[in-house]
Amino acid sequence: MTCGTLNRKKKEMVITLKGTKSMKKILALILAAALAMTMLASCGKQIDDAPGDGGQVPSLDGPAAPDNPDNPANPDNPGGETPDGETWNGLDIGFVEDNGIRFIWDQLTDDLKTATAELMNAIKEVQLSCDLTVGIPDNQAVDFLSFVYNCCMDYPYIGTSFNFSDTDGDGLRDRVTIPYNFSVATTEADAQNLTAELNQKLDEIVATIPAGLDDWHRVLYLHDYIVFNTTYGENARLPFTAYGIICENQGTCQGYSDALHLLMARAGFECTYVIGYSDDDSATHKWNYVKLDDGQWYIVDPTWADPSGQSDPDYICYDYFMIDDETVLIDHLAKFDGLFHEPPVATSMDRCWHKVMGYWCENYDEAYAAAEKQARECVENGKRYIYLRFPDYDTFLETRQKLTMNEYGGELRDILAKVKEETGSDVITNSYSVYPKRDDTSPNTIIITLKYESDSAD
């Protein structure tokens, strides 16, 4: 099912609860049956409940809510890391570090921590079934499995069909049959090798972050790494996972978000994810939150930084880098309610990419100056993109008309003619393209693509 329009990259994965027998570990003998599991394209992960349990339920991120002062993240682990060998009530919780989910883990009730730890450990150990000490009520079963499934970012071998049963008839589901993707893993060793390969590559990428960068630029580095090294698509073996993005350089928005999450967590950031609707309410979408050194949470959507329909590998859109909830919900239709934990609240635009870069324009004069500055930088450095962002639609519209439309003067031509004369560049002063947003229901940004005489030789 395709989701979204206007050069957006979104697909939907549905997880179906099916009746299967529980097993203790993966066996090659069940490969044929496992290959029948439904694998559909994904943005955010969802689970369809078994018949009679209420149907399709989206995953578990919720509305804006304040941080919980009674349950803060561990100050000694600002990046959400869990020390090796850490336990909780006798349960290994190394999966918290594996998947960078400290922010989520710290909000769970004790009963949910027990159930989550048991199921996450079973998945990590590649068991085919898990008996829960604390059962999950029928009316929360779909949400719980969806929650756990969305947390399995470091376990790319997880499948998409769960069976969740009530073994003693007390109304609590206490046995989970765990599915795996047998097209890539038919043994425990196969599964663990996938995770090992993913983790090695994640560590290698984080190690390349230039020394001396502040938090903002470190996240930007990881964000741009993903966009510049990824092609959106479903032809990878695991396109709906972080593995597809990091190890195969191709994937969907599920993979984009999970990959950035794991990179930020390993770089020491407190981060989490959210699931909602994008600009198409028939499919889900997943994006990221990160806390910076100013103590504020910010939204990053790496998928929408890399929209389809752009053939230039150097193209990148920064409209969704370090923004707030109000801004993202201009064209992301919804942020889902959560049953077990609350997502962060992003209230600040102070670290928005356009503001940090000096491309935020309160009026036309500022837009003209920013365009002239960027045009000079582009021709001097072999770049071609000019970015402008505005606080309101009226300023955006005025700038688009005056700067880029002939009937209002097209003053960008004058800027480029001046820069060309000063620098000797081969920029074509009467040829450029503009990527304006559609209307005031989208971020008020303009991206100008410069063209050069040398382009005709390509």
N, C-alpha and C positions, 0 to 999 in steps of 0.2 A: 504494500500500500504506500503510494507516494504521499508525502506530506509536505505542505508548504508551497509557496510560489515565490516569484521574483528572485531568482538566483539563490535560493536557500537550499541547504543540503540536509534533508530530514527524511528519515524512514522510521517505521514502527516495527518493533518486535513484540510478539505476543507469547506469553508463557502459559501453557495449558496444563492444568492439573489432570492427570490421567491415572487410571487404576493399574498399578504394576506391583509385582511382588518385591519386597525388600530383599537386598542382598548385601553382603558384607564388604565386597571389594569387586573391582572391575574384572571381568573375565572376557576373554576373546570370544567365548561361545555366544555372548549376547550381542555381538556386534551387529548382526543382521537386524535384530529387533530394534536396536538403538538408532540405527540409521533412519528409521521411520519417524523419528522425532521431528516435529515441525520447527523449522528455522526460518523466520521471516525477518525482513529488514527492520532495523531498529533506530530509534532516536533515544527514548527513555525506555527502560525495561518495564513491562507490565506482566500481570498474571491473570489469566482467566481462571475463575474458580471452577470446581467440579459442578456438575448439574445440581441445581437446587440451592446453591450457595451465593447467589446474587450476581453472577456474571463478572464482567470485566471491571477491574478496579485498578486505578493508576498507582504508581509507586509513591513512596512515603515522604516526600518533603512537603512542608506546609507553609502557612501564611507567615508574614513578617511577625517576629516575636523577639522580645529582648533576651539577651544572654541570661542564663540562669545564675544568679549570684550565689546560690546555695550549692552549686555543683560546677565550679569553674574548672577549666582545663588545667592540667598539671603544669605549674609554672616552670618546672624543671624540664618539661618537654614541650616547648612552644610550637614545635612542628607537628605535634600529634604523634610522636614516636613512642613506642613501648619498648622498654629495655628488654634485651634477650632474657628469656626465662621468667618473665613476669607472670604471675598467676593472680587469679581473683577467685576467692572461695575454693581454692584447690584446682581451679580450671586454668589451663594454659590459655593466655590471651595474646599470644604472639601475632595472631591474625590482625589485631588492632594496628600494629606497626606495619604489617605486610600491606594493608589496604589504606593506611592513613586515615583511620576513622575514629581517632580519639575524641574529636568534637561530638560525634554521634554517640559513642560508647558512654561518655560521661553523663549523658542525659537519660539513659535507660534505667528503668526500675530494676531492682535486684532479680525479680523473676524473669524479666526480659533479658538481662545480662546472662543468666543461667542458660536460657533457651538459645540465645544467640551464640554463646560460646560453644555449646555442645554441637550445634549445627555447623557453625563456621569451622570448627576443628575437624568435623567429619568430612567436610568439603576439602579442607586443606590436606587431609590424610587420604583423600580419594576413596572414601568408603561409599558404598551404594545405599546405605540406610543409616538412620540416626533415630534412636529412641530418646525423647526429651524427658528429663526429670520433671520439669514444670510444663504441663500441656498448655496449648494455646486455645482460647475459646473459639468456637466455630465462626463467630462473626468477625474475628480478627485474623483468621487463618490466611486469607488471601493477602492482606496487608503485611503480615509477618514474612511470608515467603518472598513477597516482592521487595520488602526491606532488606532481607538477607541477600537476595539475588543482586540487588543494586550495590551492595557493599563488597561483592566478590570481584573487585577490580583487578586484583593481583592473581586471580585464579582463572585464566582464560579458557580452561577446559570445561568449565561448568556448562551444562546443557540447559534446555529451556522447558522441560516438562517435569513437573513435580507431582508426587502423590503424597497427600497429607491425610493421615487417617486417625480415627479415634479407636484405639485398640480395646478399651475396656467399657465403652458406652457411657462414659460420664460427661459427655459433651465437650471434652477437651481433646484436641488433636495432639497426639503425643508420638506419632511415628511418621517420619519423613522418608520417602524413597527419593534419592537424589539422582538427577539425570546428569549425564556427561556428554560431551560432544565427541562421539566415537569416530568422526571423520578425521580427527587430529590426535586422539588419544584412546588407545584400547587397553593400555596397562597403566598401572600406577606410575611407573618410570616415565612413560610418555608424558603424563600430566605434569609431573614434577620437573621434567626437562623444559617444558614450555614456560613454566614459572621462572625457572632458573635463567633461561635465555632472556626473558623479559626483564628480570631484575638486573642482570648484568648490563643490558643496554641502558636501562634507566640510570644506573650508577655512572656509566660512561658519559651520558649526556650531562648529568648534574656536575660531573667533574670538569666539564668544559666551560662552565660559567666563569667569565673573566673575574679575576680578583678585584676587590675594591668597589664592586657595584653595590648600591643601596638596594633595599627590598624591592622597590618599584621596578628598577631596571633588571633585577634578577628574575622576577616573574615575567617581564617583557621578553627577556632572552629565551626562557622556556616556551612561552607562548609563540614567539616567532619561529623557534626551532620546529615546533609541530607544524605550523602553517606552511613554512617553506619546504618542509621535507615530506609533505603528505599530499596525496591525490585522493580526492573524495571518490569513493566507489565501493563496490561490493565484491570485487574479484579476488580479494585476498582470502586466505584460508579462514581468517577470523576477523572479518571487517567490523564486527560490532563490539570489539574489545580494544583495550589499550595495547594488547599484543599486535593487533592489526596495524595500528598507527605507528607504534614504536619499532616493531621488528619487520613489518612488511610494507610500511609507508603507504598504506591505503586503509580507508575505513569510513564509517559513517559517524554521525554526531555522538552516538554512544561512545565510540572509541575515542574521538577527539576529547570529550570531557573526561573520560576515565584516564586517558594518557596524561593530560595536564594535571589532573588531581594527583596521580602517583608521582609525577615529577616534582610538583610543589611540596608534597609531603616529604619526599626524600631530600629536598633542599632545605628542610627545616621550617616550613610554613604551616601554620594552622589553617586548614582548608576543609571544605566540604562540598557537596553537590546539591543541586535542587532539580526537581523534575516538574514540568508543567506542560502547557500547550505553547507551541510557537505561533506562527501566523496562520496556522491551520488547526482547527480544533478537532480534527479527526485523528490526530496522531500526537504522540508525546515527544518532548524534547528535553535534553539534559544539559545543564550548564553549571558553572563553577562559582564558588565563593572563596576568597582568600583574605586573611587578616594581615595588614601591613604594620610597620613599626609605629604608625600613629595611633594604633589601637582600633582603627576602623575596619569594618568588613567592606569588601568591594566585589562586584560581579565581573567575571570574565567569561565570555562565550567564544571559545576558539573556533567553533564550527562556522559561526557567522562572520568570522574574520577571513574566511577562505571560501567565499561563495562560488558556486559553479558559474559557468559562462565566462570565466576570465582565463584567457589562454596564457597571459604573461605570468611566468613563475615568480616574478618579483612583486606581483600585486598583493596587497594586503589591506583589509579594511579594519580600522581601529575604533569603529563606532561602539563596540561592546567590550572595550578594555578599560577596566576600573571605573565602572559606572554604578549607579544606585538602583534600588528596586523601582522607584518611580519611573526612571528612564527606561529600564529594560521592559517594563510593562506597557510602554507605548506601543510596541509591536510584538512582544511576547504575550500571548493572550491570557495566560494564567500561571500561577505558581501554586502547586497543589498543597492542600492541607495535609498535615502529617498526623499519624495516630500515635507514634512512639517517640518522636523527637521533633523539635522545632528547628528550622533552619535559621541562619543568622538574619539580621536586618542590615541591609546596606542603605545608609541614609546620606552618604557624602558623595559629591562629585568633585571634590578637591583634587583627587589624583587621576581624574579622567585623562586619557592619553592626550587629547587635544589641548587641555589646559596646561599640562606639564610641558608639552612641546611648543606652546605659544601659538597655537592655531585656533584658540577659542576667541570668537570675535563678537563683541557686544554691539558693534555698529559697522556700517559699510566702510568707513575710513580704516578701521582696524583690519577688516577683511582684505582691503586693497593692499595694505602694508604687509600683511601676512602672506598674501599671494606673491607679491613682488620679492619678498625675502626668500620664499621657497623656490620660486622660479630660478633665482640666481644660484641657489644651492643645488638645484637639480642639474642645471647645465654645467656647473663646475664639477659635479661628482658623478655624472652619467646616470642620473635618476630621472624619473618621469612623472612622479605623482605629487600633486599639490592637494593638501587637506585643509578644509575649513569647516568649523562647526559653530553653531549659533544658539543662543539661549531661547529663541522663539522663532516661530514660522515667518513672521513679518520681516525680520531681519534677514533670514535665509532667502526669502523671496526677492527682497530688494537687491541683495547681493547677486543672486543668480541672474536677475534681469540686467543689472548694470555691468557686471563683470563679464558675462559670457554670452549675452544675447545681442545680436547685431542691432535690433531695433532700439535698444537702449544704450548703444555705444560700443558694446563689446570691449570694455577697457582692458581686458586681459591681453588683447592683441597689442595694445600700446606698451604694456609691461614687457611682453616677450620681445618686441622690437627693440626696446631699450636694453634689455639684458643681452640680446643677440649682438647688438652693436658694441656693448662694453666688453663682452667676453669672447667674441668671435665664434660663438657656438653655431651649430647647424640646425638649431631648433627652428621649426617652421612656424612663423608667427601667425599664420591664418589657419592652422590645422591643429586642433586639439579636441578631445572628447570630454564631456562632462557627465558625471554619474550623480544626478541629483536624486534625493529621495522623492517619493511620490507626492506626499502631501503632509499635512501637520499631524498625521497619525504615525509618523516615522521620525527617527532622530533627524534633526535639522542639520544635515551635513552635505557638503559638496566635495566630490573627489574629481580633480581635473587631471587628465592624462595628457602629457605633452607628447608631441610627435617630432621626429627629427628627420632630416633629409636622408640620413643613413638607413632609416627604417625601410625604405623602398628596396634596399638591396637584400633584405632578409627574406 
